[in-house]
Amino acid sequence: MASDLSNIFKEELSNTLEQLLSKSAQIEDIVALVSDNFDSTQLVECIVKFDFKGISPKISFYIPTLTATKFEYLMLGGMGDLKEHIDDEITDAVNEIISNICGSFCTSANAQGLGDIGTIKSEVKSSIIIEGSSLENKTNIYEMIVSLDDEKLPFIICFDDMILPFFSSITGVNSDEIETRSETPTVMSNNNYNMYSNQPTVQTPKNLELLYNIKLKLSVRLGTKVVLLKDILRWDVGEIIELEQMVNEPLEVLVNGVKIGVGEAVIVEGKFGLKIKKIGNEDFRLNHIGL
């Protein structure tokens, strides 16, 4: 059974939209696309290639005019007028949003240490304007209803056959239903690859002891926020910057810039400290900090 990345994808899609558009974002529903509903509209088509475990499937995103124009408008801080038609500036804005969504999705998926995924990477291959009639012959295509505050916007996604089992909660397809291909790697159980497992998956090699005194940079990420260049330029002493992280959310633990776990802030003899709440197993930590 392939690991299901659906929830990770939906969470990162919502989180990224919130960060970029400064609106509360939530996926309300996911249904099989009725292409006739979009015959009379244009869309921005973004094709993204993913690489993991020896395969390179694609996911195509189709952002209708209603959604695309709103995305660009909010990315500009709600300044000016809301456009009625898709243009190059809107296409660029959608491209940036999709790139950020896929990048965040890959980062979160990699943090899980899933054996049948390994390290997943994404790359936007193209972003163009197309007519809605182009959707008629597409298969494995779904419409997400994305809520931005109280406004509901359509967001369309189309999967390659190879990647369908990895989004089984959305597609309803599991690995047993996909014809075995000679180039498709054997799906491994993820029981021993959970990022937060307390048991190591491999025995520590003896020669690893030679590296025990290597110094690595430990950092704790309080929170992040995507900001506009114009906002950065107007900052001055005393400016308060609101982060996306809620005060009760765990803090990310990073070694050499790579997330290996989460924890909570504590005070240790008058200094800030960190209490580990969840952390990747030994195999995960070794692989992801480059040792």
C-alpha angles and dihedrals in degrees: 000000000000120000111262111233095178098106093045090051095048092047094049092045090054094043094048093049090050091051096045100038101032090229131117104258129197136162106238100182144347120211139163108275121258097207094195089071090068102040093108099047137073123236139197108238115206116182115199125191119210124199122201138135095357098309131100109200124170134227117201120207121203115194114190123220094259092055098036095053090047092050093053092044092054094043087059089054095258091292121150126000128327107249122235098209137040115258136169093277091054091047090053091049092050090047090055093048094049091046091053093046093051093043092052090045092053092048092052093043091050090051090062093063093220112185097215092048104041110173114351123199132184136205129182104231100184144355118196141152115253138174120256091240088071089075094066097091098038120118130200089029125148139183120225120198106217118195116211103188100307098338119097117211132184118242117182126204131183125194132208113236092248094060098043096096091054090061097042095144088061101033101032088225123124130189093263090065095054118085110248111253123202091230094050111101122236110270109241126208111257094209092105097037102062108132092228099045113132093213123079114238096211134035112255108253113241094232089060087080087073088068098047094103095052110122116234128185113248117196136169120218113217094186146307138231134186109230136181121252090237090059093051091052093054096049116118138173110301095027113145115215116199113217126209093238115101117227093244096048120105119258121243117247113213131186114195087347095306120117112237101163149331134257146160131257118255136173116245115186092327094315131101114260138173129235111206112232100171131004138175118260121260094266091051093049094049093049097045099047090051101252 
